[in-house]
Amino acid sequence: MSSENTSAAYESRIRDSLDEGDKGAAEVAARAAFRDRYASESLLAWVAASVYEGDVRAAFDLLEVFVSRFPNSLHLPRVYFSDVHCRGNRFDQATDHARVYLRHAQEVGALANLAEHRFVQQGVSRAFLLVTAAYTELGARSYSKRVLKYARQFAIAENWLETFTIEQLRLDAELKESDNKVVDDKWDRFFTGGNGIESLYTICAQRKFPRMAKRLELIEANFRSNPKFKIDEQEILLLAIVSKGIVCALR
């Protein structure tokens, strides 16, 4: 059987199962596709996306499998994996995966040409919103607003623009509450010059946001070592680089 026929067979099985409301059968077909050593990246991306979009929760682990196999892919599974983390209140992981996706889109030039890449456009639009997840949860609402403002420089999908506006209005309303403003000001002081990391690091540790805690350490180190370092739009897409298992730099 040709690869085209194999792909069509998996797609047909999954579509038919979902149309019939048989999520168990959809899961079986999806797992079979992932076990098939001849299955292409595009097929497995479609399978993983169908699992997510069809709410086949028993097979959501396939999103992680896809990300592991194709870490640089601009197909949608990494963004969907981020969203699954967000829906499970694992905001630290959600922000991390969304940021990685956006950085990949930037590096291959897709971010600057979203209108030419419809599926990537959808992924990028959702990913920008997901990048804000950990920051908003930790009280850095002004940072989240800056991310959404930065996102609008690109050709965000029209179906996401209203969601962005609603989120921005929600953040504005929440910042009118004095307790929220106090926490937000702490974050802004840190992002301005690296001051006050101790209290923010403690918050991250207590709330179990290890990725954000490490990012704060790297930002603070950059402020100390580089007088020209600043938190601007470019920082939004900087990644924590891992070398020999140690997170060592923002690039």
C-alpha positions in Angstrom: 0.0 0.0 0.0 1.4 3.4 -0.9 2.0 6.1 1.7 -0.8 8.1 0.2 -3.2 5.2 0.6 -1.9 4.5 4.1 -2.5 8.1 5.1 -6.0 8.1 3.6 -6.8 4.9 5.5 -5.9 6.4 8.9 -7.6 9.7 8.1 -10.8 7.8 7.0 -10.8 5.6 10.1 -10.4 8.6 12.5 -12.9 10.8 10.7 -15.5 8.0 10.6 -15.0 7.2 14.2 -15.4 10.9 15.3 -18.4 11.3 13.1 -20.0 8.3 14.8 -19.0 9.6 18.2 -16.8 6.6 18.8 -13.8 8.2 20.6 -12.5 4.8 21.5 -12.2 3.7 17.9 -10.6 7.1 17.1 -8.0 6.5 19.8 -7.2 3.0 18.5 -6.7 4.4 14.9 -4.6 7.3 16.1 -2.3 5.1 18.1 -1.9 2.7 15.2 -0.8 5.7 13.0 1.8 6.7 15.6 3.1 3.1 15.7 3.5 3.0 11.9 7.1 3.7 11.1 6.2 4.9 7.6 3.8 7.6 8.9 5.0 11.0 7.8 5.2 14.2 9.9 2.2 15.7 8.1 0.1 12.6 8.7 0.9 12.4 12.4 0.3 16.1 12.8 -3.1 15.7 11.3 -3.8 12.7 13.6 -2.6 14.5 16.7 -4.6 17.6 15.8 -7.7 15.5 15.1 -7.4 13.9 18.5 -7.3 17.3 20.2 -10.0 18.9 18.1 -12.2 15.8 18.5 -11.6 15.9 22.3 -10.3 12.3 22.4 -8.7 13.0 25.8 -7.5 9.4 26.3 -5.1 10.0 23.4 -3.9 13.5 24.3 -0.6 12.0 25.2 0.0 11.7 21.4 0.5 15.5 21.3 3.5 15.1 23.5 4.8 12.2 21.4 4.5 14.4 18.3 6.4 17.3 19.9 9.1 14.9 21.0 9.5 13.4 17.5 9.2 16.7 15.7 10.4 19.4 18.0 10.8 22.1 15.3 7.5 21.4 13.6 5.2 24.3 12.8 2.2 22.0 12.6 -0.4 22.6 15.3 0.2 19.8 17.9 2.7 21.8 20.0 0.2 24.7 20.3 -2.5 22.2 21.1 -0.2 20.6 23.7 0.3 24.0 25.2 -3.4 24.5 25.4 -3.9 21.1 27.1 -1.4 22.3 29.7 -3.3 25.5 30.1 -6.6 23.8 30.5 -5.0 21.6 33.2 -3.8 24.7 35.1 -0.2 23.8 34.2 0.5 27.4 33.1 4.2 27.2 33.4 4.4 24.5 30.7 1.8 26.1 28.6 3.7 29.4 28.3 7.0 27.5 27.6 5.6 25.4 24.7 3.8 28.4 23.2 7.0 30.5 23.3 9.0 27.7 21.6 6.4 27.5 18.8 6.6 31.2 18.2 10.4 31.2 18.2 10.4 28.4 15.6 8.0 30.5 13.5 10.2 33.5 13.7 13.4 31.6 12.8 12.0 30.2 9.6 10.4 33.5 8.5 6.8 32.4 8.9 6.0 34.9 11.7 6.6 37.8 9.3 4.5 36.2 6.6 1.6 34.7 8.4 -1.0 35.6 5.8 0.9 33.1 3.5 0.7 30.3 6.0 -2.9 29.8 7.1 -2.4 26.9 9.5 0.7 28.5 11.0 -1.3 31.8 11.3 -3.8 29.9 13.5 -1.0 28.4 15.5 0.8 31.6 16.1 -2.4 33.5 17.0 -3.3 30.9 19.7 0.3 30.7 20.8 0.6 34.4 21.5 -2.4 34.2 23.8 -1.0 31.1 25.5 2.4 32.8 26.2 0.5 35.1 28.6 -0.8 32.2 30.6 1.9 31.9 33.2 2.5 35.7 33.5 -1.2 36.4 34.1 -1.5 33.6 36.6 1.5 34.9 38.5 0.2 38.5 38.4 2.4 40.0 35.7 -0.6 41.4 33.8 1.1 44.3 32.2 3.6 41.9 30.7 0.7 39.9 29.3 -0.7 43.1 27.8 2.6 43.8 26.1 2.6 40.4 24.6 -0.8 40.9 23.1 0.2 44.3 21.8 3.3 42.9 20.2 1.3 40.1 18.6 -0.9 42.6 16.8 2.2 43.7 14.7 1.7 40.4 12.8 -1.1 39.1 10.6 -3.0 37.5 13.5 -6.0 35.4 12.2 -9.2 37.5 12.2 -11.0 34.9 14.3 -8.6 35.5 17.1 -8.7 39.3 17.2 -11.8 39.5 19.2 -10.4 37.1 21.7 -7.3 39.3 22.1 -9.5 42.3 22.7 -11.6 40.6 25.3 -8.4 39.4 27.1 -6.9 42.9 27.0 -10.1 44.3 28.5 -10.1 41.7 31.2 -6.5 42.5 32.1 -7.3 46.2 32.3 -10.2 45.5 34.6 -8.1 43.3 36.9 -5.4 45.9 37.1 -7.8 48.3 38.6 -7.9 46.1 41.7 -5.4 47.4 44.2 -4.0 43.9 45.2 -3.4 43.0 41.6 -1.7 46.3 40.9 0.7 45.8 43.7 1.8 42.5 42.4 2.0 43.8 38.8 4.2 46.7 39.9 6.6 44.2 41.5 6.9 42.4 38.1 7.3 45.7 36.2 10.1 46.8 38.6 11.9 43.6 37.9 11.4 43.8 34.1 12.7 47.4 34.2 16.0 46.6 35.9 16.1 43.2 37.5 15.2 44.4 41.0 13.2 42.4 43.4 13.9 38.9 42.1 13.8 37.4 45.6 10.0 37.9 46.2 9.1 36.9 42.6 11.3 33.8 42.7 9.6 32.8 46.0 6.2 33.2 44.3 7.3 31.0 41.4 8.7 28.4 43.8 5.7 28.3 46.0 3.3 28.1 43.0 5.5 25.5 41.3 6.5 27.5 38.2 10.1 26.2 37.8 10.5 27.3 34.2 9.5 30.9 35.1 11.8 30.8 38.1 14.7 29.8 35.9 13.8 32.5 33.4 13.9 35.1 36.1 17.3 34.0 37.2 18.6 34.3 33.7 17.0 37.8 33.2 18.5 39.0 36.5 21.9 37.7 35.5 21.6 39.5 32.1 20.8 42.8 33.9 23.9 42.4 36.1 26.3 41.4 33.4 25.1 43.6 30.5 24.4 47.3 31.1 22.6 47.4 27.8 20.2 44.6 28.5 16.5 45.4 28.6 13.2 43.7 28.5 11.6 44.7 25.2 9.6 43.1 22.4 12.6 40.9 21.4 12.7 39.3 24.9 9.2 37.9 24.4 10.7 35.3 22.0 13.9 34.6 23.7 14.3 31.0 24.8 16.1 29.5 27.8 18.9 27.5 26.3 19.8 24.1 27.8 23.3 22.7 27.6 24.2 19.4 29.1 21.0 19.4 31.1 21.6 22.9 32.6 19.6 26.0 31.7 22.3 28.5 31.0 21.3 31.4 28.8 18.5 33.4 27.1 18.9 33.5 23.4 
